[in-house]
Amino acid sequence: MHTESKVVTLKSLLEKLRVIRETGFQIVFTNGCFDILHVGHVRYLTAARSQGDALIVGLNSDESVRTIKGEKRPIVCEAQRAEVLASLWCVDYVTIFNEPDPLKLIQSIKPDVLVKGADWPEDKIIGADFVKANGGRVERISVVPEISTSRIIKKIQSGVQKWSR
């Protein structure tokens, strides 16, 4: 599948999910800003994909990222972030949303599995109650310690020359 065809509107995604569900496949959903893609993101998304048959990523729009992270973010625009995510083998579809949280998107998609990082307690995961009430499950994936977009930005700003392995 070409990267461009994996970045879809919600309307298009819902039609694709209808077909996927008819085959009996399990739909996994996660969301995030994914501003500067790093190894933590890749491991997380790979683990998320292992929870079902099709991984859908809800990507915060530029406007949404600014609301959450502040005026200096995102570093990378939404179209480029979406294309990078769509290029990963583990991501089946990417859809961009404008709200600060993905609740409306989760309610539209009705995933079988909702995935967030283990740094989120389940009672704080937006959409968890909805997914469980509809027979789905919530999975919390371990995060890679000390790796985050914010840390990478701080390293760049401080002029650190050597990157840890």
HUTA-V764749 format. One line per field, one symbol per residue. ss: DSSP state (A for helix, B for strand, O for the rest). phi: phi as a letter, one per 20 degrees, with the letter a starting at -180 (. if undefined). burial: I if it has 16 or more other ideal C-beta (glycine too) atoms within 10 Angstrom, else O. A space follows every 50 residues. Layout:
BEGIN
ss: ???
phi: ???
burial: ???
END
This chain:
BEGIN
ss: OOAAAABOOAAAAAAAAAAAAAOOOOBBBBBBOOOOOOAAAAAAAAAAAO OOOBBBBBBBOAAAAAAAAOOOOOOOOAAAAAAAAAOOOOOOBBBBBOOO OOAAAAAAAOOOBBBBBOOOOAAAOOOAAAAAAOOOBBBBBOOOOOOOAA AAAAAAAAOOOOOOO
phi: .fggfeecffgffffffgffffenfeddcbbrelfdfcgfffffffffff eadbdddedffgfffgfedofecffdfgffffffffffffeebcceceff ceggffffflffcddbfffefgfdefngfffffdnecddddgdffmcbfg fffffffemfedefe
burial: OOOOOIIIOOOOIOOIIOOIOOOOOOIIIIIIIIIIIIOIIOOIIOIIIO IIOIIIIIIIIIOIIOIOIOOOIIIIOIOOIIIIIIOIOIIIIIIIIOOO IIOOIIOIIIIIIIIIIOOOOOOOIIIIOOIOOOOIOIIIIOIOOOOIIO OIOOOOOOOOOOOOO
END
